[in-house]
Amino acid sequence: QVTLVESGGGLVQAGGSLRLACAASGRTTSSAVLAWFRQAPGKEREFVAANAWGGARIDYAVPVKGRFTISRDNAKNTVYLQMNSLKPEDTAVYYCAAKASYYGGTLERGNDYDYWGQGTQVTVSS
């Protein structure tokens, strides 16, 4: 069992930055993938970024590529999402997710993930 707790959300103006953190506890050594998803009001949950195999593979969704950076501190069992040049359309609840095992293929399917955090709100004002 893995427990994920997100932090770092808040209100920021367009063009600003935020850094989200997700602390993992429990059987963290089994988390082959740590990822971020988001869900805006009235929209479906969407993939944001993923860090697999300790950083050997990193994927980003097209809308955030070049603005967001996912990183992982294995010593602290924490994954971060640095978000720069934020836009109002980045407003959403951001969720951390963990996948126990991974042998390749897409990282963008939320249903493939085994554990989820409670989410943290990010609001970007125009």
C-alpha positions as CSV (number, residue, x, y, z in Angstrom):
1,Q,0.0,0.0,0.0
2,V,1.2,3.5,-0.9
3,T,-0.1,6.7,0.5
4,L,0.3,9.9,-1.5
5,V,0.0,13.4,-0.1
6,E,0.1,16.5,-2.3
7,S,1.1,20.0,-1.2
8,G,2.0,23.3,-2.8
9,G,-1.2,24.3,-4.6
10,G,-2.6,27.8,-4.4
11,L,-3.6,31.0,-6.2
12,V,-1.1,32.6,-8.6
13,Q,-1.3,35.2,-11.4
14,A,-0.8,34.2,-15.0
15,G,2.8,34.0,-15.8
16,G,3.7,33.0,-12.3
17,S,5.1,29.8,-10.9
18,L,4.2,27.1,-8.4
19,R,5.9,24.0,-7.2
20,L,3.8,21.0,-6.2
21,A,5.1,18.2,-4.0
22,C,3.8,14.7,-3.5
23,A,5.2,12.7,-0.6
24,A,4.9,9.0,-0.8
25,S,4.8,6.7,2.2
26,G,4.3,3.0,2.6
27,R,5.7,0.5,0.0
28,T,7.3,3.3,-2.0
29,T,10.0,1.1,-3.4
30,S,7.3,-0.5,-5.4
31,S,6.4,2.8,-7.2
32,A,7.9,2.3,-10.6
33,V,6.1,5.4,-11.8
34,L,5.1,8.7,-10.1
35,A,2.9,11.0,-12.1
36,W,0.7,14.1,-12.1
37,F,-2.7,14.4,-13.5
38,R,-5.2,17.3,-13.3
39,Q,-8.9,17.8,-13.5
40,A,-10.5,21.1,-14.3
41,P,-14.2,21.9,-13.4
42,G,-16.5,20.2,-15.9
43,K,-13.6,18.4,-17.7
44,E,-12.2,14.9,-17.6
45,R,-9.0,14.1,-15.7
46,E,-6.0,14.5,-17.9
47,F,-2.4,13.5,-17.8
48,V,0.2,16.1,-17.0
49,A,3.6,14.4,-16.5
50,A,5.2,11.2,-15.4
51,N,8.6,10.0,-14.1
52,A,9.3,6.4,-14.6
53,W,12.1,4.1,-13.5
54,G,13.7,6.8,-11.3
55,G,13.8,9.3,-14.1
56,A,15.0,7.1,-17.0
57,R,11.8,7.9,-18.7
58,I,9.9,11.2,-18.4
59,D,6.8,12.2,-20.3
60,Y,4.9,15.4,-20.5
61,A,1.5,16.3,-21.9
62,V,1.7,18.6,-24.9
63,P,0.0,21.6,-23.2
64,V,2.6,21.7,-20.4
65,K,5.8,20.7,-22.3
66,G,8.5,23.3,-21.9
67,R,6.7,25.0,-18.9
68,F,6.4,22.2,-16.4
69,T,9.2,20.0,-15.0
70,I,8.7,16.7,-13.1
71,S,11.4,15.5,-10.8
72,R,11.8,12.8,-8.1
73,D,13.8,12.7,-5.0
74,N,14.1,9.0,-4.1
75,A,15.8,9.7,-0.8
76,K,12.7,11.7,0.3
77,N,10.2,9.5,-1.6
78,T,8.9,12.7,-3.1
79,V,7.9,13.8,-6.6
80,Y,7.8,17.4,-7.6
81,L,6.0,19.4,-10.3
82,Q,7.6,22.7,-11.1
83,M,5.1,24.8,-13.0
84,N,6.3,28.0,-14.7
85,S,4.6,30.4,-17.1
86,L,1.3,29.4,-15.7
87,K,-1.9,30.1,-17.7
88,P,-5.5,30.4,-16.6
89,E,-6.2,27.1,-18.4
90,D,-3.8,25.4,-16.0
91,T,-6.4,25.9,-13.3
92,A,-7.4,22.5,-11.9
93,V,-7.1,20.1,-9.1
94,Y,-3.8,18.4,-9.4
95,Y,-3.4,14.8,-8.4
96,C,-0.4,12.7,-7.7
97,A,-0.5,9.0,-8.8
98,A,1.7,6.0,-8.4
99,K,2.1,2.9,-10.5
100,A,3.5,-0.2,-8.8
101,S,5.0,-1.8,-11.9
102,Y,5.8,-0.6,-15.3
103,Y,7.3,-2.4,-18.3
104,G,6.9,0.2,-21.0
105,G,4.0,1.7,-23.0
106,T,1.9,4.7,-22.4
107,L,2.0,6.5,-19.1
108,E,-1.0,8.7,-19.8
109,R,-3.9,6.3,-18.8
110,G,-5.1,7.2,-15.4
111,N,-6.8,3.8,-15.0
112,D,-3.4,2.1,-15.1
113,Y,-2.3,3.8,-11.9
114,D,-2.7,2.0,-8.5
115,Y,-2.6,4.8,-6.0
116,W,-3.9,8.4,-5.9
117,G,-3.5,11.4,-3.7
118,Q,-6.3,13.6,-2.5
119,G,-5.4,16.4,-4.8
120,T,-4.3,20.0,-4.5
121,Q,-6.1,23.0,-6.0
122,V,-4.1,25.3,-8.4
123,T,-5.9,28.5,-9.5
124,V,-4.3,30.8,-12.1
125,S,-5.9,34.2,-12.4
126,S,-5.7,36.3,-15.6
